[in-house]
Amino acid sequence: MIRLPQCNMCKHKHPYYDGKSKLTCVAFPDGVPDEIGLNRVKHTEPYPGDNGIVFERREGADPGPILTNEEARAVWEKREEI
């Protein structure tokens, strides 16, 4: 299962990302920590160094829940086969 960074749905993400450098945003202008960018933790609560700026869903973003990789894996494993 492919999980995109929660940053892709956040209104604070900087618009340009080349796929090689770190994601950046208003909260982390020098690079989003891997814990957040790799969905190890949700950034819906304060995280060290975020200057009090947390995830806020951007307009038009997928309305689905923000899940850590572990939570997404648990949901995937519980799915019913069609």
CORTA-V781039 format. One line per field, one symbol per residue. phi: phi as a letter, one per 20 degrees, with the letter a starting at -180 (. if undefined). A space follows every 50 residues. Layout:
BEGIN
phi: ???
END
This chain:
BEGIN
phi: .edegggfdefefffebendeffcbffcfepfgggefdlfcedecgcgne lmdcgcfffnfgfffecfgffffffffefefe
END
